[in-house]
Amino acid sequence: MSEQERFVQQLWLDYIHHHPDVGALRLWPVDAPLEFFSLVTVSQSPWNMDSMTAQFIDLGYTDVERYAMADRGLLVTLLAPPNDGAYLILIELQTTRLSRAPRDALVSLIGQGSATGAPAIGAGRPWPMPDWRTYELLMSAHPLAAWLAIMGPRVHHVGFDCDRLGSPVAQLHASLSDLGLGQAKSDAGIFPVSALVEHRYYPTCSRRLAFADGDEHRVCLGGLSLVQKQLDTGPERSAALLLPHHTRCEVSCHSSSKDSSSC
């Protein structure tokens, strides 16, 4: 097994550890190909997008395109795999887009973290668990700020291409609904989606977590996506068409502790 294959295996195992309801699904073969991993990180060094992207390039991924979503405070990088495996959609939350109180709370929490060697996606939350009050403050400011506080940089959701699974999206949607995974509203999948791709996002079952003061609360830790190309666009993968063209960065942009969401 190559280093890149071990990396993908680690991402998947970490994901299903936090989303056992997805791991238990039997709507498609257990070895069905993933279309993409949607990973979330933060603009604070050393967990920022540039640091993570450099590691992925070393594993053989290609930095295909960057997208700026200033209205959501996000910068997104699309990375193509070195084979026919899953794309990586790396999402960076721009802390400068948060208002002062939640920004200070998140930056303070992250500042208590430590990265041994090169920071890694899915290697565990590198900072302490917040208390419930801080989590609620961050949730009111930006759902991904709250999610990062309790999860750290890791996979938020995965996507399956219905064409590669051999079943139409309507059929799989009905099967997921029968199993209790209801489709979220259209903007709940973190980023906007191109009209070239049909996209359905399903939050996974909430899980009970212990917060800093010992109190436990149920929170949603991510989800699952189904995608299907709307038109015959040739051999292009649906992941390569997923993000809207109008959000592409036209010039090179680099993430750092400063705001980079405008490219």
Secondary structure as GFF3:
##gff-version 3
##sequence-region A 1 263
A	DSSP	alpha_helix	3	18	.	.	.	ID=ss1
A	DSSP	alpha_helix	20	23	.	.	.	ID=ss2
A	DSSP	beta_strand	36	42	.	.	.	ID=ss3
A	DSSP	alpha_helix	49	58	.	.	.	ID=ss4
A	DSSP	beta_strand	62	69	.	.	.	ID=ss5
A	DSSP	three_ten_helix	70	72	.	.	.	ID=ss6
A	DSSP	beta_strand	74	80	.	.	.	ID=ss7
A	DSSP	beta_strand	87	93	.	.	.	ID=ss8
A	DSSP	three_ten_helix	95	97	.	.	.	ID=ss9
A	DSSP	alpha_helix	100	111	.	.	.	ID=ss10
A	DSSP	alpha_helix	132	141	.	.	.	ID=ss11
A	DSSP	alpha_helix	143	151	.	.	.	ID=ss12
A	DSSP	beta_strand	154	161	.	.	.	ID=ss13
A	DSSP	alpha_helix	162	165	.	.	.	ID=ss14
A	DSSP	alpha_helix	169	178	.	.	.	ID=ss15
A	DSSP	beta_strand	197	203	.	.	.	ID=ss16
A	DSSP	beta_strand	207	210	.	.	.	ID=ss17
A	DSSP	beta_strand	216	219	.	.	.	ID=ss18
A	DSSP	beta_strand	223	229	.	.	.	ID=ss19
A	DSSP	alpha_helix	238	241	.	.	.	ID=ss20
A	DSSP	three_ten_helix	245	247	.	.	.	ID=ss21
###
